[in-house]
């Protein structure tokens, strides 16, 4: 897949991710405190819920990378963590995990 096509596919998956978070009622209209956003832990697990990390850190970061035509991360493996954490809740997360797996693949394979 050409670079522009891959970036467009990533953007489409980001839109799907937001829609799925909203559908699962995991979208927040209120951002977390600024201090919570500067965690050094993977996925900010010490300060944020996974859905907050997706909404307030991952989505804006990847949108910025796409907009600036910056380099995407060399590795992306969000789906396993989301599946682990959200799988503990009584939520139908299959579509969300599928979207995250697609994002993991697209981001990792795009140069």
Secondary structure, DSSP 8 states (H G I E B T S, - for coil): --HHHHHHHHHHHHHHHHHHHHHTT---SS---GGGGG--SGGGTTTS-HHHHIIIIIHHHHHHHHHHT----S----HHHHHHHHTTSS---HHHHHHHHHHHHHHHH--
